Amino acid sequence: MAADKNDFAAAFKCFVSDAKKNNNPKSQFLTGFFLYYGTGVKKNYEYALQWFELAAEQGNADAMFYIGEIYKNGKGVMKDINKAAKWYLKAAELDHTEAQFNIGFCYKNGKGVPKNDIEALRWLEPAAEKGNMKAQYNMGIMCAGGRGMPRDDEAAVNWYKKAAMQGYTIAMYNLGFMYQSGRGVKRDYKEAVKWFKKSGE
């Protein structure tokens, strides 16, 4: 109720109280979340990490994802992409969409895990199907490049289009390129120019 009224300081105190008293993983996560963003309390990444770890121990996927973010970006800790990838994978296995994209991206580029196109597809595809535009764009890259699968330009166009329709600029550009070159779609210079222009807006 306090958060709904934008009284974030009061909301933070409620979450801390519930997190300590009842060992509630949701409240533990939200306590960390408020500390991470400095909502209703002074920003403190180290303290946020402690709460995220408590929630993660009880299976909270959001907390696992944010631990990954902390290590990826070196917020209050030494940057460690290996640890970040480990936590992204844990969250991804619990069907966390953003974590699925992040670990898929890690496998695609060999960041914190061995480069593996099959594993990249395994995680990028479900995130893309759930509407993550970055995952959709990266699925387009994988399809167009024949990475982890036979090259499929039509599928690439479809994925680029999904991401482009959500306003993802680089997907708009790639979609324009597909129309310009007639890859996966009938060559259409007018449509190509349309998407090139959109990507530059």
N, C-alpha and C positions, 0 to 999 in steps of 0.2 A: 504493500500500500504506500509506503514511504517513497519507493522508487517511482511509482505511478504518479506521485505528486511532485516528482523531481527533487525530493529531499534526499539526496544521495548520501549525505553524511549520516543521516538516521538509518537509511537502508544498510549502509556499510556496518554500522554497529549491530544491527539485527543479524546480519549474515555472520559476523564474527561470533556473536553470542551463540547462535545455533550451531555453528561449526565446532566450537569448543565444547559446548554442553552436550550435544547429541551426536557428535562425530559425523554430521551429515555431509556426504560428499558433494552434493549440489551447493550447499552453503560454503563449503571449503573452496570449491571452484570459484564461486561468485566473489568470495573474499579476495582470492588471488586476482580475479578479473578486475575488480575495482582498484586494487593496488597496482596492477599492470598499467592501467590507463589513467590512474590518478583521478578516479571518479569518487568524489565525496571524501577523499583522503589523499595525502601526499603520495605521489608516485614512488614506488619502491619495488624494483624488479627482484631483488634478493628475497624480500619477504613474500612477494607474490609467488616466487618459485617454491618456497616452502609449503605454501597452501596448495599449490597445484600438485605437488608431489604427494601430499596427504590424500587429495581427491583421486589422483591417479592410482594410488595403491588400492583404492576401493573400486577401480574400474571405470572411472569417469573419463570418457573419450575426449571431451572438450579440454580437460586439464592436460591430458597427454599431448594433445595438439599444441597447446600453449607452451608446454615444456620444450617441445620441438622448436617453436618460434623463438623462445628465449635463447636456446643454444645456437640456432641458425644465425641470429642477428647479434649475438654476444651482448645481450642486455643484462648487465649485472654479473655476468660470468664470462669466462674466456669463450670466444667463438669456437664451436665444435660441431662441424657438419655431420660427423659420424654419430654423435649423440642425438643430434636433431633428427637424422634419418631413422634412428632406432625408435624414437618416440612417435614420429609420424607413422611408422609402420604399425606400431601398437594401436594407435587411434584408427588407422585405416582398416585394420582387421575388425574393428567395432563399427564399421560402416560410417565413419566420419568423412564427409564429402571433401572438405578442404584438405584433410590429411591424405586422402586417397590421391588427390591431385599432386600434393607436395611430394609424396613418396614415389609416385609415378614419374614426376619430373626428375627426381633424384636418380632413379634407375635409367631414365632416358639420357641423362647427361653424365652419369657416373659420379654423382656428388654424394659422398658419405656411404655409398654402396657401389658394388661393381656395376659397370654399365651393362644393362641387360634389356634389350628391346621387348622381349616377351614379358618380363616382369613389369616394364613400363606400361605396356598395353593392358596388362591385368588390372592395374590400378587407375590408369587414366580413363579407360572406357566407362566404368561405373560412375566416376565423378562427372564425366561428360554427359552421360545419360540422365544424370540428376540435375543438369543445367549449369554446371560450372563452366563459365565461358573460356577460362584459360585451359581447362582440360579439353574442351571442344576444339580450340585452336590447335593444341598439341596433338590431338587425334588427327586433325587435318594434316599436320606435318608428317606424322607417322604413316598415314595412308598414302600421301603424295610421294613420300620417299621410299615406300616399300620396306619400312622398318618393322621387323617382327611379323611381317605379313607380305603377301604379294602386293605390288603397287596397285592401288585402287583410286584412280583420280575422281571417279564419281562420288565415292565415299568422302574423299578429301573435300570436294566442293560442298557436300552436305554439311560436314562439320564446320568448315569455314563460315558457311552461311549462318549456321546456328549461333556461332560466336559473334559474327558481324551484326546479326539482328539484335544482339544484346549491347551493341555499341563498342565492341572490342576492335580498336583501330587497326592493329596489325593483321587481324583476320580479314577486315575489309580490304586491305591492300592485297593480301594473298588471293582473296576471292576475285578481285579485279584482274590479277595476273592470270588466274585460271580462265576467265572469260577472254582475256586478250590472246592467250595462247591456244584456246580451244581444248584445254585439258579437262576431261571429265564433264564437259558441257559444250554445247555448240558455240563456236567462236562468235562473240558479240562485242564489237568495239564500243558500242554505245553503253552497254551494261558495264563493261570494263571501266570506262571513263567515270561512270556514275559512282562505282565503288572506290576508285582512286580518289575522286573528289571528296567523298565522304571520309575517307581515311585521313585526309588533310585538314578537315574542318576542326 
